[in-house]
Amino acid sequence: ASGENAVIYNARRVDIIVGPLSILIPNGMMGELTPAMAEAIASSPARKVLLPLIRGTIELVGLSPEPLPHLIDAMVERIKQLYMNLGTS
């Protein structure tokens, strides 16, 4: 499923949400992410594992610039840790 309704419906039903930081910003991802989608994701009880990737007029200060493949590797490792913890709790 894809689109606004699918994101809103499923955001509260998942354990982990993975994506770029811009999924929390209304009209993020060049306008493809609606305010309702951003609100559903931000309000979800799921753990959010986000990459510090943002386009447009928002700037993140204080992050070290890492190549995208390194960020993805770190994200995958973190997700593995979270899933292992889900099985033990």
C-alpha positions as CSV (number, residue, x, y, z in Angstrom):
1,A,0.0,0.0,0.0
2,S,1.1,3.5,-0.6
3,G,-0.2,7.0,-0.2
4,E,-1.5,9.2,2.6
5,N,-4.2,6.9,3.9
6,A,-1.9,3.9,4.0
7,V,0.7,5.9,6.0
8,I,-1.8,7.3,8.4
9,Y,-3.5,3.9,9.0
10,N,-0.3,1.9,9.4
11,A,1.9,4.4,11.4
12,R,0.2,3.4,14.7
13,R,0.4,-0.3,13.9
14,V,4.1,-0.8,13.4
15,D,7.1,-1.3,15.8
16,I,9.7,0.7,13.9
17,I,9.4,3.5,11.3
18,V,12.5,4.0,9.1
19,G,13.3,6.8,6.7
20,P,14.8,10.2,6.3
21,L,14.3,12.9,9.0
22,S,12.1,14.8,6.5
23,I,9.2,12.3,7.0
24,L,8.5,14.3,10.2
25,I,8.2,17.6,8.4
26,P,4.8,18.6,6.9
27,N,5.1,18.9,3.1
28,G,8.6,17.3,3.4
29,M,10.3,15.3,0.7
30,M,9.6,18.0,-1.9
31,G,5.9,18.1,-1.0
32,E,5.3,14.4,-1.4
33,L,4.7,14.0,2.4
34,T,1.5,15.6,3.4
35,P,1.0,17.3,6.8
36,A,-1.4,14.5,7.8
37,M,1.3,11.9,7.0
38,A,3.9,13.8,9.0
39,E,1.6,14.1,12.0
40,A,0.7,10.4,11.9
41,I,4.4,9.4,11.8
42,A,5.4,11.8,14.5
43,S,2.5,10.8,16.8
44,S,3.1,7.1,16.2
45,P,4.2,5.1,19.3
46,A,6.7,3.3,17.0
47,R,10.4,3.8,17.5
48,K,11.6,6.1,14.7
49,V,15.0,5.3,13.1
50,L,15.8,8.3,10.9
51,L,18.6,9.3,8.6
52,P,19.7,13.0,8.8
53,L,18.7,13.7,5.2
54,I,16.8,16.9,4.5
55,R,16.3,19.0,1.4
56,G,15.1,22.5,1.1
57,T,15.4,25.3,3.6
58,I,16.0,23.3,6.7
59,E,19.6,22.8,7.9
60,L,20.9,20.4,10.5
61,V,23.8,21.8,12.4
62,G,26.3,19.7,14.4
63,L,26.1,16.5,12.5
64,S,29.2,15.0,10.9
65,P,28.8,14.6,7.2
66,E,28.9,10.8,6.6
67,P,28.4,9.2,3.2
68,L,24.9,7.8,2.6
69,P,26.2,4.1,2.5
70,H,27.7,4.6,6.0
71,L,24.5,6.0,7.3
72,I,22.5,3.2,5.9
73,D,24.9,0.6,7.4
74,A,24.5,2.2,10.8
75,M,20.7,2.3,10.4
76,V,20.6,-1.4,9.5
77,E,22.7,-2.3,12.6
78,R,20.4,-0.2,14.8
79,I,17.3,-1.8,13.4
80,K,18.8,-5.3,14.1
81,Q,19.5,-4.2,17.7
82,L,16.0,-3.0,18.1
83,Y,14.4,-6.2,16.8
84,M,16.6,-8.3,19.0
85,N,15.4,-6.2,22.0
86,L,11.7,-6.6,20.9
87,G,12.1,-10.3,21.1
88,T,13.4,-10.2,24.6
89,S,10.9,-7.7,26.1
